[in-house]
């Protein structure tokens, strides 16, 4: 899954670090790489929090705008519907992260395992693989908190969001500009899980194997945080486009200043002076 092309320089930097660390980890380098993964994961989680605050602010202003702009109501309702889908998936990934950490640490929740930084078994390969994939990499297991279940949830969320956008386009009350409609569909399409076009020893690599097989805890959790970040990016785009389509948000001024615009910066003695004065 990709996060799309509307990323800040900071997000792009985190993404580059993530790719480099993944490559180094595949070469089985020192535990310093695992510590670096923790840093990347912390940055991803911080970015996700910022995305969430931004989306909440937009939705709050969107709710205020619809009070004076009835045409915004159907767009707002569709935004709420879409956010329910993305939030459910985000929350599932968060629970999955905690589950994998708890089971790998095997501490019965006795310590703070809500963050990768505080774990002791960042280099454990076996437990995350067994939990997410199972004992046979050629046939990943299904069930709660598995990679296969996660794949299904991503594809289901993708289909639901596409249905919302397509439905909006057929309704005159929620119709989007064609360019916005295509941009949203392209963004949402990145949620559809596809197997990478790679093979190893003649065996095709699946999405599940690529992201979770024989990776240490640090790599698995960072992968999941990256997926959450991509999801938040899509969520932000959805809300922004829908708010924009409805006339978006009324700008509230919190400061005023006077301005004077004159046709000339100087006048001669006795000449009439004219200027436009406005706030």
C-alpha positions in Angstrom: 0.0 0.0 0.0 1.3 3.4 -0.9 0.7 6.7 0.9 0.2 8.7 -2.3 2.1 11.7 -3.6 0.8 14.5 -1.3 3.4 14.1 1.4 5.3 16.7 3.4 9.1 16.8 3.2 9.2 15.3 6.7 7.0 12.4 5.6 9.2 11.7 2.5 12.3 11.7 4.7 10.7 9.2 7.1 9.7 7.1 4.1 13.3 7.1 2.8 14.7 6.1 6.2 12.2 3.3 6.4 13.2 1.9 3.0 16.9 2.1 3.7 16.5 0.4 7.1 14.4 -2.3 5.6 17.1 -3.0 3.0 19.8 -3.1 5.8 17.7 -5.3 7.9 17.4 -7.8 5.1 21.2 -8.0 5.2 21.1 -9.0 8.8 23.2 -6.1 10.1 23.7 -5.1 13.8 21.1 -4.3 16.4 21.8 -0.6 15.8 19.4 -1.0 12.8 16.7 -2.2 15.2 17.2 0.9 17.3 16.9 3.0 14.1 13.6 1.2 13.3 12.3 2.4 16.7 13.1 6.0 15.7 11.3 5.6 12.4 8.4 4.0 14.1 8.2 6.9 16.7 8.2 9.4 13.8 5.5 7.5 12.0 3.3 7.4 15.1 3.9 11.1 15.7 2.9 11.8 12.1 -0.2 9.7 12.5 -1.2 11.8 15.5 -0.7 15.0 13.6 -2.8 13.7 10.7 -5.5 12.8 13.1 -5.5 16.3 14.7 -5.7 17.9 11.3 -8.6 15.8 10.2 -10.5 16.5 13.5 -10.0 20.2 13.0 -11.4 20.0 9.5 -14.4 18.0 10.5 -15.1 20.4 13.4 -15.1 23.4 11.0 -17.0 21.3 8.4 -19.7 20.7 11.0 -19.9 24.4 11.8 -20.1 25.3 8.1 -23.0 23.0 7.4 -25.1 24.9 9.9 -25.1 27.9 7.6 -24.7 26.0 4.3 -27.3 23.3 3.8 -25.6 22.1 0.7 -22.7 21.0 2.8 -24.8 18.5 4.8 -24.7 15.5 2.4 -21.0 15.9 1.9 -20.5 16.1 5.7 -22.5 12.9 6.1 -20.5 11.1 3.5 -17.3 12.3 5.3 -18.5 10.8 8.6 -19.3 7.6 6.8 -15.9 7.4 5.2 -14.1 8.2 8.5 -15.9 5.4 10.3 -14.4 3.0 7.8 -10.8 4.3 8.0 -11.0 4.6 11.8 -12.1 1.0 12.2 -9.2 -0.2 10.1 -6.7 2.1 11.9 -7.9 0.9 15.3 -7.6 -2.8 14.2 -4.0 -2.2 13.2 -3.3 -0.6 16.5 -4.8 -3.6 18.3 -2.7 -5.9 16.1 0.4 -4.0 17.0 -0.3 -4.4 20.7 -1.2 -8.0 20.3 2.1 -8.8 18.5 4.2 -6.9 21.1 2.4 -8.6 24.0 2.7 -12.1 22.6 6.3 -11.6 21.6 7.3 -10.1 25.0 5.2 -12.7 26.9 4.9 -10.5 29.9 1.1 -10.7 30.3 0.7 -7.0 29.9 2.8 -6.3 33.0 4.7 -3.4 31.4 3.9 -0.7 28.9 3.9 -2.5 25.6 1.9 0.2 23.7 5.1 1.4 22.1 7.9 -0.4 20.4 10.5 1.7 22.2 9.8 0.0 25.5 10.0 -3.6 24.3 12.9 -6.0 25.1 12.6 -8.4 22.2 12.9 -6.1 19.3 15.1 -8.7 17.5 12.7 -11.6 17.9 11.9 -13.1 14.5 10.0 -16.2 15.5 7.1 -15.0 17.5 5.9 -12.3 15.0 6.2 -14.7 12.1 4.2 -17.4 13.9 1.5 -14.9 15.0 1.1 -13.3 11.6 2.0 -16.0 9.1 1.9 -19.4 10.9 4.2 -22.3 10.4 3.9 -22.6 6.6 5.0 -19.5 4.7 3.5 -21.1 1.5 0.1 -21.1 3.1 -0.3 -18.2 5.6 -2.8 -18.9 8.3 -6.1 -17.1 8.6 -7.9 -15.9 11.7 -7.9 -13.0 14.2 -4.7 -10.9 14.3 -3.1 -12.5 11.2 -1.6 -11.0 8.1 -4.3 -12.7 6.0 -7.1 -11.1 8.0 -5.4 -7.7 7.7 -5.2 -8.1 4.0 -9.0 -8.8 3.9 -9.8 -5.8 6.0 -7.8 -3.5 3.8 -9.5 -4.8 0.7 -12.9 -4.5 2.3 -12.3 -0.9 3.4 -11.1 -0.2 -0.1 -14.3 -1.5 -1.6 -16.5 0.4 0.8 -14.7 3.7 0.2 -14.9 3.2 -3.5 -18.6 2.5 -3.2 -19.1 5.8 -1.3 -17.2 7.8 -3.9 -19.0 6.2 -6.9 -22.3 6.7 -5.2 -21.6 10.3 -4.6 -20.8 10.8 -8.2 -24.3 9.5 -9.2 -26.1 11.9 -6.9 -26.5 15.5 -7.9 -26.3 16.6 -4.2 -22.9 15.1 -3.7 -21.4 15.1 -7.1 -17.7 15.9 -7.2 -15.7 17.7 -9.9 -14.4 15.1 -12.3 -10.8 15.9 -11.5 -11.4 15.5 -7.7 -13.4 12.3 -8.3 -10.5 10.8 -10.3 -7.9 12.0 -7.7 -9.8 10.4 -4.8 -10.3 7.1 -6.7 -6.6 7.0 -7.4 -5.8 7.7 -3.8 -8.2 5.1 -2.5 -6.9 2.5 -5.0 -3.6 2.4 -3.1 -5.4 0.6 -0.3 -6.1 -2.5 -2.5 -3.6 -5.1 -1.4 -1.6 -6.6 -4.3 1.2 -9.2 -4.2 4.6 -7.8 -5.2 5.9 -9.0 -8.5 8.8 -10.8 -6.9 9.9 -14.4 -6.5 12.4 -16.1 -4.3 13.9 -19.5 -5.3 11.1 -19.8 -7.9 8.4 -19.1 -5.3 6.1 -16.0 -5.7 6.3 -13.6 -2.8 2.9 -12.7 -1.4 2.0 -9.5 0.4 1.9 -11.3 3.7 5.3 -12.8 3.3 6.8 -9.6 2.1 5.6 -7.5 5.1 5.7 -10.0 8.0 7.6 -13.2 7.3 10.9 -13.7 9.2 11.1 -10.0 10.2 12.0 -9.0 13.8 9.5 -7.4 16.0 10.9 -3.9 15.2 10.4 -4.4 11.5 6.9 -5.8 11.8 5.6 -3.0 14.1 7.2 -0.4 11.8 5.5 -1.9 8.8 2.2 -1.7 10.6 2.8 1.9 11.6 3.6 2.7 7.9 0.3 1.2 6.9 -1.5 3.4 9.4 0.3 6.4 8.1 -0.7 5.6 4.5 -4.3 5.2 5.8 -4.3 8.6 7.6 -3.0 10.2 4.4 -5.9 8.8 2.5 -8.3 9.8 5.2 -7.0 13.4 5.2 -7.4 13.6 1.4 -11.0 12.3 1.6 -12.1 14.8 4.2 -10.3 17.7 2.4 -11.9 16.9 -0.9 -15.4 16.5 0.5 -15.1 19.7 2.5 -13.8 21.5 -0.6 -16.6 20.2 -2.7 -19.3 21.6 -0.4 -17.9 25.1 -0.4 -15.5 24.0 2.3 -15.0 26.0 5.5 -15.8 29.6 6.1 -12.6 31.5 7.0 -12.9 33.2 10.4 -10.9 36.4 10.9 -9.3 37.0 14.3 -7.4 40.2 13.3 -8.2 43.3 11.2 -5.9 45.9 9.8 -6.5 49.0 7.7 -5.0 49.4 4.3 -4.7 52.4 2.1 -4.1 52.1 -1.7 -3.5 55.4 -3.5 -2.9 55.8 -7.3 0.3 57.7 -6.5 2.8 57.7 -3.7 3.2 61.5 -3.8 1.1 64.6 -4.7 2.0 68.2 -5.6 0.9 71.2 -3.5 -2.8 71.9 -4.1 -3.4 68.6 -5.9 -6.4 66.5 -4.8 -5.5 63.3 -2.9 -7.5 60.2 -3.5 -7.1 56.7 -2.1 -9.0 53.5 -1.4 -9.2 52.7 2.3 -10.4 49.2 3.4 -10.0 46.6 6.1 
